[in-house]
Amino acid sequence: MVRKFSEGKSGAAITIRVTPRAKKNEIVAILADNTIKIKLAAPPVEGKANIELIKFLAKTLGVKKTELEIVAGKTGRDKLISVIGYDPDEIHKIILEKVEKK
């Protein structure tokens, strides 16, 4: 089976492209390079968008906020997120279900 997301040292590693100041929080698409495009209502000021991203991903993936970590890209739109303790295939399946429901 081909992995859709990377397997990190302690779980899945997913790439995210964030668009802040949207009307609502939502997963928009999975891009050709498997980057997940997400719109967030929070502004990119004082880490508010990062906090909102972690809350949104935790709720969407059904994991605890403490199981998510921004590994790279804290100040940019492109981020690398570690989902600690989860298999990449499991995370990919959950995200695909969310995108397909749209």
Secondary structure, DSSP 8 states (H G I E B T S, - for coil): ---SSEEETTEEEEEEEEE-S-SS-EEEEE-TTS-EEEE-SS-SSTTHHHHHHHHHHHHHHT--GGGEEEEE-TTSSEEEEEEET--HHHHHHHHHHHHHT-
